[in-house]
């Protein structure tokens, strides 16, 4: 009993230690997952801030370009006014002072300008590179005049392009003569615009379009307008956007991002694939560890049972061997007593005990050996045990049987089955403290036969139902806890049956059932 109790206590202690270890490992893993999650959440906010910075950058550069183009337009207007001024006819003998307008005209060294008259002919142009060598390579057979004409035609085509981006100026140079001035951005402005686009493109590639970033979607506060996202276009299309937002909202609560003033936007984001894998990794890890432990337990349990079987078989055979010598001696003494003037009843009883010892010796010798099962009436086997035990137990124990009148043929080993019944009945008598009622009944169900032994003893707690069949478990002060363990081994391993507690109640008794196959 103490051995078994200590074993149970150690199992509980080891289980508690294992649970604490698992809980600590899960806590550390979940803490790590939370830190990674917080870091990804911060990266998502930084992404939203990058969107904000991009919007501010675009707004600032657009405003700067508007101011620059406004300045260039005013400069062109001043240039045209100066051109108009020097185009006025001379009145009288006073020659006008054209130095100031000419200086204004000469200051325009960067804004490309093309003047076209009412006849849609090129009147003049400035700050436009003209190189006849390029045209000569394209049109080698044309004269220089024809090349210039070809270039003027290309300038007229260029005015159509400039007109789309910059509204031209129309001025009346003299009465009846109107000139149209077309202009475009300076080389510096175009270069700055390219640099701005390059900067924004690099900004997008490094921050906004980062493929390593977690999936993110930035919406306005009413969820009506998509501001930005790094998801594939099909997921943010009008048909799938609402579904995408709902799936992201189930993973993480949207973050409110302020872009200044009253403008508040919602940032939806998902966990990275690495974080998702990391969340399940501890459970997969413990599952694998648990599987290895389970396989190891099965292997060690198999080895342990095989070792126990060898110990059982060795001990049983050694016991049978040791009993052989005193049995032979006792048989010789009985033969001697038979020649003496001794009461024959005494000799008969001694002969029964010697036969019983011989039966026990045979039982032990069969442990670990191949057991021969014979089809015979199980009622006769059990009745033989009852008849033997009746004079050897207390007369205060009332023994009854319910076997029925029909033979019950079961394949069993008579000697071992007698041992099973003897152990169970003796345990029942001990539980009743040699006073009470003991009933043995046999009943058949499809394919099985039930042998039930009921007593009116102390009873068992539910937690003891399986424990009483474990080696070393006993409720007796001087018991070894091997009787019912041997019963289980004989029934299960040699007869392919089962033995278990059907019912027990403290203070009222216990019913144990032995279930054997009919075939």
LINJOQUI-V691961 format. One record per backbone hydrogen bond with DSSP energy under -1.0 kcal/mol. CO is the residue of the C=O (numbers start at 0). NH is the residue of the N-H. E is the energy in kcal/mol with one decimal. If there is no record, write none. Layout:
CO:NH:E / CO:NH:E
This chain:
0:4:-2.6 / 1:5:-2.8 / 2:6:-2.0 / 3:7:-2.3 / 4:8:-2.5 / 5:9:-2.5 / 6:10:-2.0 / 7:11:-2.3 / 8:12:-2.7 / 9:13:-2.8 / 10:14:-2.4 / 11:15:-2.7 / 12:16:-2.5 / 13:17:-2.5 / 14:18:-2.6 / 15:19:-2.7 / 16:20:-2.6 / 17:21:-2.7 / 18:22:-2.9 / 19:23:-2.8 / 20:24:-2.6 / 21:25:-2.8 / 22:26:-2.4 / 23:27:-2.5 / 24:28:-2.7 / 25:29:-3.2 / 26:30:-2.4 / 27:31:-2.4 / 28:32:-2.7 / 29:33:-2.5 / 30:34:-2.1 / 31:35:-2.5 / 32:36:-2.6 / 33:37:-2.7 / 34:38:-2.2 / 35:39:-2.4 / 36:40:-2.4 / 37:41:-2.2 / 38:42:-2.2 / 39:43:-2.2 / 40:44:-2.0 / 41:45:-2.6 / 42:46:-2.2 / 43:47:-2.0 / 44:48:-2.6 / 45:49:-2.2 / 46:50:-2.0 / 47:51:-2.2 / 48:52:-2.8 / 49:53:-2.6 / 50:54:-2.5 / 51:55:-2.5 / 52:56:-2.7 / 53:57:-3.0 / 54:58:-2.5 / 55:59:-2.6 / 56:60:-2.9 / 57:61:-2.7 / 58:62:-2.2 / 59:63:-2.5 / 60:64:-2.9 / 61:65:-2.4 / 62:66:-2.2 / 63:67:-2.5 / 64:68:-3.1 / 65:69:-2.2 / 66:70:-2.3 / 67:71:-2.3 / 68:72:-2.4 / 69:73:-2.3 / 70:74:-2.2 / 71:75:-2.4 / 72:76:-2.5 / 73:77:-2.5 / 74:78:-2.2 / 75:79:-2.7 / 76:80:-2.3 / 77:81:-2.2 / 78:82:-2.1 / 79:83:-3.0 / 80:84:-2.2 / 81:85:-2.1 / 84:87:-1.1 / 97:101:-2.3 / 98:102:-2.3 / 99:103:-2.0 / 100:104:-2.5 / 101:105:-2.7 / 102:106:-1.3 / 106:108:-1.6 / 111:183:-1.2 / 112:125:-2.4 / 113:181:-3.0 / 114:122:-3.1 / 114:123:-1.3 / 115:179:-3.0 / 116:119:-1.7 / 120:116:-2.4 / 123:114:-3.2 / 125:112:-1.9 / 130:133:-1.0 / 130:134:-1.0 / 131:135:-3.0 / 132:136:-1.8 / 133:137:-1.0 / 134:138:-3.4 / 138:141:-1.1 / 142:146:-2.3 / 143:147:-2.5 / 144:148:-2.2 / 145:149:-2.3 / 146:150:-2.3 / 147:151:-2.5 / 148:152:-2.1 / 149:153:-1.6 / 150:154:-1.9 / 151:155:-2.2 / 152:156:-1.8 / 153:157:-1.8 / 154:158:-1.8 / 155:159:-1.0 / 156:160:-1.1 / 157:161:-2.4 / 158:162:-2.2 / 161:165:-2.6 / 168:180:-3.5 / 170:178:-3.2 / 173:176:-2.6 / 176:172:-1.4 / 178:170:-2.6 / 179:115:-2.6 / 180:168:-2.1 / 181:113:-2.7 / 185:189:-2.6 / 186:190:-2.5 / 187:191:-2.7 / 188:192:-2.3 / 189:193:-2.2 / 190:194:-2.4 / 191:195:-2.4 / 192:196:-2.5 / 193:197:-2.6 / 194:198:-2.5 / 195:199:-2.7 / 196:200:-2.5 / 197:201:-2.6 / 198:202:-2.4 / 199:203:-2.5 / 200:204:-2.5 / 201:205:-2.4 / 202:206:-2.0 / 202:207:-1.1 / 203:208:-4.8 / 209:212:-1.4 / 214:269:-2.3 / 215:229:-1.5 / 216:267:-3.2 / 217:226:-2.7 / 217:227:-1.4 / 218:265:-2.6 / 219:222:-2.0 / 224:219:-1.8 / 227:217:-3.2 / 231:234:-1.1 / 236:240:-2.1 / 239:243:-2.4 / 240:244:-2.7 / 241:245:-2.1 / 242:246:-2.1 / 243:247:-2.2 / 244:248:-2.3 / 245:249:-1.4 / 247:251:-2.4 / 254:266:-3.0 / 256:264:-3.4 / 259:262:-1.4 / 262:258:-2.1 / 264:256:-3.2 / 265:218:-3.0 / 266:254:-2.4 / 267:216:-2.8 / 271:275:-2.1 / 272:276:-2.3 / 273:277:-2.3 / 274:278:-2.0 / 275:279:-1.2 / 276:280:-1.2 / 279:283:-2.3 / 280:284:-3.0 / 281:285:-2.7 / 282:286:-2.2 / 283:287:-2.5 / 284:288:-2.7 / 285:289:-3.0 / 286:290:-2.3 / 287:291:-2.5 / 288:292:-2.7 / 289:293:-2.7 / 290:294:-2.7 / 291:295:-2.9 / 292:296:-2.8 / 293:297:-2.5 / 294:298:-2.4 / 295:299:-3.0 / 296:300:-3.1 / 297:301:-2.5 / 298:302:-2.6 / 299:303:-3.0 / 300:304:-2.8 / 301:305:-2.5 / 302:306:-2.5 / 303:307:-2.9 / 304:308:-2.8 / 305:309:-2.0 / 306:310:-2.5 / 307:311:-3.4 / 308:312:-3.1 / 309:313:-2.9 / 310:314:-3.1 / 311:315:-3.0 / 312:316:-2.6 / 313:317:-2.4 / 314:318:-2.5 / 315:319:-2.5 / 316:320:-2.5 / 317:321:-2.7 / 318:322:-2.1 / 322:326:-1.8 / 323:327:-2.0 / 324:328:-1.9 / 325:329:-2.7 / 326:330:-2.3 / 327:331:-1.6 / 328:332:-2.1 / 329:333:-2.2 / 330:334:-1.9 / 331:335:-1.8 / 332:336:-2.5 / 333:337:-2.3 / 336:339:-1.3 / 339:341:-2.0 / 342:346:-1.6 / 343:347:-2.5 / 344:348:-2.3 / 345:349:-2.4 / 346:350:-2.3 / 347:351:-1.9 / 348:352:-2.0 / 349:353:-2.3 / 350:354:-2.4 / 351:355:-2.3 / 352:356:-2.7 / 353:357:-2.4 / 354:358:-2.1 / 355:359:-2.6 / 356:360:-2.5 / 357:361:-2.1 / 358:362:-2.3 / 359:363:-2.4 / 360:364:-1.9 / 361:365:-1.3 / 365:368:-1.9 / 373:411:-2.3 / 375:409:-2.8 / 376:380:-1.2 / 377:381:-2.1 / 378:382:-2.7 / 379:383:-2.0 / 380:384:-1.4 / 381:385:-2.2 / 382:386:-2.6 / 383:387:-1.9 / 384:388:-2.5 / 385:389:-2.0 / 388:391:-1.2 / 393:396:-1.4 / 395:435:-1.6 / 397:437:-3.4 / 399:439:-2.3 / 401:441:-2.6 / 407:377:-2.7 / 409:375:-1.9 / 411:373:-2.2 / 412:416:-2.8 / 413:417:-2.2 / 414:418:-1.5 / 415:419:-2.1 / 416:420:-2.4 / 417:421:-2.6 / 418:422:-2.3 / 419:423:-2.2 / 420:424:-2.8 / 421:425:-2.5 / 422:426:-2.1 / 423:427:-2.1 / 424:428:-2.5 / 425:429:-2.3 / 426:430:-2.2 / 427:431:-1.5 / 428:433:-2.5 / 430:457:-1.0 / 435:397:-3.0 / 437:399:-2.5 / 438:453:-2.8 / 439:401:-2.3 / 440:451:-2.6 / 442:449:-3.5 / 444:447:-2.0 / 446:517:-1.8 / 447:444:-2.6 / 448:515:-2.3 / 449:442:-2.3 / 450:513:-2.9 / 451:440:-2.4 / 452:511:-2.4 / 453:438:-2.5 / 457:506:-3.1 / 460:463:-2.1 / 461:464:-1.3 / 463:467:-1.9 / 465:468:-1.3 / 466:469:-2.1 / 469:472:-1.7 / 480:471:-2.0 / 481:485:-2.4 / 482:486:-1.9 / 483:487:-2.4 / 484:488:-2.0 / 485:489:-2.6 / 486:490:-2.6 / 487:491:-2.7 / 488:492:-2.3 / 489:493:-1.0 / 490:496:-2.9 / 497:514:-3.3 / 499:512:-2.9 / 502:510:-3.0 / 504:507:-2.4 / 504:508:-1.8 / 508:504:-2.3 / 509:454:-2.2 / 510:501:-2.5 / 510:502:-1.3 / 511:452:-2.7 / 512:499:-2.0 / 513:450:-2.5 / 514:497:-2.3 / 515:448:-2.5
